[in-house]
Every structure is written in structure tokens, then in C-alpha cells.
């Protein structure tokens, strides 16, 4: 009989690892989420200052003794006619389609004439111009005789007059003006101007606001681009409890942002995030079995290339350690990814189409897993990814709120990088991913709708459509504070699925008074939420045999608070009650998650 004490310790480790490590890798291959902690996105807060729409000059509905038999619109250089025709007629009002303007006016024919009705006509015409994207228009009632029942309104669409800047640094005025598409005497298209200002305000260390004022000539309006520079750097730090059970819930992060105006207003941001054992021993990074349970560092570099075009590079490194059972085993995972994305306004390609941005780019990624016994490396696997990305993004405000859209199609052709092969992925995922070529699509929708009484409804949908098993770096996590609240991050990560978040926000209020020392303001915004998530993971033939397909259904209800103190303190708290069971969370459990962000 062979005495086990005579077998070298490493040999024992290898014998034990044949089952322990295989079981762990097979388990970890089943949709383990990759926790990313990227630098916060930065954006200026400028925009267009528009005159408020006047919805009628009078609310007096007293009949004037005449029934409306016609409405005639005349241009700014035309005179009132002595005998205007009945019905709706359009004269020389400019470039706006006569049919489009006439449509809503026909509803007023046959109604008793009143001051209120005339105001409603004016508002209807202004609304047509605003909805068409040309909000700067004056509709006036010239002196006339209306005993015939025909009302004549004079329509004057304003056009660009002088365009100037104010507050821009010396020598940068032309650079700001060249980014705004205006022409002397040209029509003022609101969505075009909003797009130009949006791109100018993507540089976070200034704000650019378009302010209109009366022009020097009749029918003109002057545009001043008000530029407000800010200090070109910031530092930030914070905490959250949004980690995983295997790598620790606590997350501490710190980082910085910096503008580079000498490089065409490029800007850079960086963030390091770690579990509590990283911050107590930062020298333990990449030390194998003794490395921190979680550590990541991520950066974002945005470089403007030309008008309404940019290149974004966002490298990200994530390293985790999990202890096995028995504790003499440890397993580490590393992910290094470098997305490079070119973005352009759609109007650069299709002039006159102001529907957001197009994106095209690629992501290179390297992943590796290692196993350790008593601190000794006993093997692992690695693989590469090369994904091509094509997408469309839009951010659009309207009279009732704001809508955001981000749609992407992603594909991996296989190859390009050495480890981007079926053999590497089969080994790395323990059989869960057996092909390097795949494709999937993602869709993110957001909507904020203002409601009466200071309430607001906020909804967010995020979905992933994959047609086969996907690498864990490409899956969608449907649980957690940023997804279905009431659950944790590792509850479900899927090949195909979605989460749908819904909030009703109460009116915000100040905890310490609106007029605080230093001019700071604070806002506390309470809300209630109902979140839903659904996901599906495809079955596969793994290292330990066939694994059946898996469905995940999440539903969480609860309440939360968002707090902001000036631009220096942001805090979020969400308490969610799980209505269904998941991998870690049971139905009936409460999950409380929070995040604190401090910046200067």
C-alpha cells in the first residue's frame, strides 16, 4: 500500500486539482459576470436658450359677433388685403410648406371669432414651425377689418444675423465659431444648432450656450455663443457596495480627469477600483494567489478629429481572485480590453439628417485564468477576442422630457489575435464556448418624462440578443444596482436577455437650504421603482458533461434616494425587495446598495 505521506505535496495538489479545479472551472464557465468600473462619463452642460412659446396672447373667449370664414397668412413684406378669400390661404410666408401650415388652421373655420381663438391660431402656427425645427417665428395680427369673417395673420420667420462668441479664450474664438453651422440670412434650424452645441459641450471643462437676441435688421436674430471655461482638471474618489460575494462587496475607487486644450480639446480620465484588501496592500497586485480579490484600472481618452467627429480609446484591466474549497486552492482571472471607437455625427454623412451619431470600431481583449494550490501555480488557460463594433446613438430632448438610444451590432470573425481560436476558448471556458466567431446585438433605451405636480417617470431598457453561447466578457448582467435592483451582480449573466427599470421620481428638495455658503445647492430626489429582468443561457457540452439551458427571471420593487451637493458630492441609495429567486438572491430578500462619489 502506498503511503500518501511519501507522495510529494505538489503531486497531491495535482491529484486534488484534477477534480477540484475542473469543477470550479466548469462552474465558473456558467455565465460569470465581468465587473467593469469605468471612469464616469464627462459632459458640459450648455445648450440653446430659446424664447418661450407663447400659446396665445389672450384667454378672452368672448365672441366678437363674427364666425370665422377664412384664415389668410401673409408674409412680412405683404399688406393686408381689402377683400381676402375665404378658406385657408397661404401667401408668401417663406420656405415653410403651405400644406403643413394650413393643416391645423382648417379646424378654426366655422368657429365664433374671439381674442382667444386668434391666440390659438397664432399658437398653432408657431407649433408647426417649432415641430418642423424652426422655432424662431413671429405671428402678428395687423390692423384689419374682419366683418367678413376672414382673419389675416402676418408670419415672419427669423433668420441668422450676426454670430459672435463671448468668454472664449483669446485665439480660440474661430475654433468655436467654425463648429457651428450658421450662415448670414440662413434659416435657424434648432436641431442642427442643438447638435453643434452638443458636440462642443462634449469637452467637459467648459460650457457653450447659444443665446439669441434681436438682430440689427428686421427679421434677423443675433446668436451669441457664451463660453464659460472651467478648471481643466478634477480629482475624485468614492465607495460602493456593488461588488460580488466571491470578490467582496466593498469597492473603493479614486481617479482623475484632465483636459488637453492644446490637443484640440482632447481629454483624459482614469479610475482605479479595488476591494478593501487592495487598498490595504496595493503591492499585492498580480501576485498570484495573494493578489487582491478585486482590482481594476480603466482610462478613457477622447480626441476630436474634425467637426462632429472623435476617436475614443478606453483601455480597461480587471483582475480578480477567488478562494476555493478547501481554502488552499485559489483561482485568479484577468481581463485586458482596449476598445477603439470612431464616432461621427450622422449629418456629416447625410446632410440635413440630425439623428445622432454613428460609431464604428474594434475591441481587442485578452482573458486568462490561473489555478493555485498553497500558493503554487498549477495551470490555467487564456484566450483572446477581436470584436468589430458598429453602432448608432441618439440623445434627443422634447417638450416633455428626453430620450436616449444606443444600438450596437458586434461580431467576432475569429483570428486576428493569436488566442482568438476555438481551441483557446474551449479550454478557457471548459467547453462552454467552442467557437471564436459569433455575433450579437445590444439595445439601450432611456426616457425621462416630466409629469404634473413635479413628478417624473424614468425608464431604462437594456437588451442583448445572442444566438449562441457568448464569452463571459460579452454577456449581459441583468441583476445589480445598475440593472434589476433587489439583486446582486452575480445573480444572472446571460447570452440573451434584458432588464427594464422603471422609476417614479418625487419632487426634489433641499436638505440644507437652496442658498448655501459658497453658492452651492443640494438636491435630494426620492423615488420608487419596479424593475424586471429576464435572461437565457444556451446549453452546451462542458468539461463535466452536458449542461442544460438556463432561464433567469428577476423582479424587484423598492425605493431609493439620489443626492447631489453642488458638483462635488453625489450619493445614491437603493433598497430592493426580490420578488423571485435567482442564483444568489432568494425571493423575499432585501438588498440595499449604495454609492458615494466625491470630486473636486
C-alpha positions, 0 to 999 in steps of 0.5 A: 500500500502506498503511503500518501505521506511519501507522495510529494505535496505538489503531486497531491495538489495535482491529484486534488486539482484534477477534480477540484479545479475542473469543477470550479472551472466548469462552474465558473464557465456558467455565465460569470459576470465581468465587473467593469468600473469605468471612469464616469462619463464627462459632459458640459452642460450648455445648450440653446436658450430659446424664447418661450412659446407663447400659446396665445396672447389672450384667454378672452373667449368672448365672441366678437359677433363674427364666425370665422370664414377664412384664415389668410397668412401673409408674409412680412413684406405683404399688406393686408388685403381689402377683400381676402378669400375665404378658406385657408390661404397661404401667401408668401410666408417663406420656405415653410410648406403651405400644406403643413401650415394650413393643416391645423388652421382648417379646424378654426373655420366655422368657429365664433371669432374671439381674442382667444381663438386668434391666440390659438391660431397664432399658437398653432402656427408657431407649433408647426414651425417649432415641430418642423425645427424652426422655432424662431417665428413671429405671428402678428395680427395687423390692423384689419377689418374682419366683418367678413369673417376672414382673419389675416395673420402676418408670419415672419420667420427669423433668420441668422444675423450676426454670430459672435462668441463671448468668454472664449479664450483669446485665439480660440474664438474661430475654433468655436465659431467654425463648429457651428453651422450658421450662415448670414440670412440662413434659416435657424434650424434648432436641431442642427444648432442643438447638435453643434452645441452638443458636440462642443459641450462634449469637452467637459471643462467648459460650457457653450450656450447659444443665446439669441437676441434681436438682430440689427435688421428686421427679421434677423436674430443675433446668436451669441455663443457664451463660453464659460471655461472651467478648471481643466482638471478634477480629482475624485474618489468614492465607495460602493457596495456593488461588488460580488460575494466571491470578490467582496462587496466593498469597492473603493475607487479614486481617479482623475480627469484632465483636459488637453486644450492644446490637443484640440480639446482632447481629454483624459480620465482614469479610475482605479477600483479595488476591494478593501484588501487592495487598498490595504496592500496595493503591492499585492497586485498580480501576485498570484494567489495573494493578489487582491480579490478585486482590482481594476484600472480603466482610462478613457481618452477622447480626441476630436478629429474634425467637426462632429467627429472623435476617436475614443480609446478606453483601455480597461484591466480587471483582475480578480481572485477567488478562494476555493474549497478547501481554502488552499486552492485559489483561482485568479482571472484577468481581463485586458480590453482596449476598445477603439471607437470612431464616432461621427455625427450622422449629418456629416454623412447625410446632410440635413439628417440630425439623428445622432451619431454613428460609431464604428470600431474594434475591441481587442481583449485578452482573458486568462485564468490561473489555478493555485494550490498553497500558493503554487501555480498549477495551470490555467488557460487564456484566450483572446477576442477581436470584436468589430463594433458598429453602432448608432446613438441618439440623445434627443430632448422634447417638450416633455422630457428626453430620450436616449438610444444606443444600438450596437451590432458586434461580431467576432470573425475569429483570428486576428489575435493569436488566442482568438481560436476555438481551441483557446476558448474551449479550454478557457471556458471548459467547453462552454464556448467552442467557437471564436466567431459569433455575433450579437446585438445590444439595445439601450433605451432611456426616457425621462418624462416630466409629469404634473405636480413635479413628478417624473417617470424614468425608464431604462431598457437594456437588451442583448440578443445572442444566438449562441453561447457568448464569452463571459466578457460579452454577456449581459448582467441583468441583476445589480444596482445598475440593472434589476435592483433587489439583486446582486451582480452575480445573480444572472449573466446571460447570452440573451436577455434584458432588464427594464427599470422603471422609476417614479421620481418625487419632487426634489428638495433641499436638505440644507437650504437652496442658498448655501455658503459658497453658492452651492445647492443640494438636491435630494430626489426620492423615488420608487421603482419596479424593475424586471429582468429576464435572461437565457443561457444556451446549453452546451457540452462542458468539461463535466458533461452536458449542461442544460439551458438556463432561464433567469427571471428577476423582479424587484420593487423598492425605493431609493434616494439620489443626492447631489451637493453642488458638483462635488458630492453625489450619493445614491441609495437603493433598497430592493425587495426580490420578488423571485429567486435567482442564483444568489438572491432568494425571493423575499430578500432585501438588498440595499446598495449604495454609492458615494462619489466625491470630486473636486 
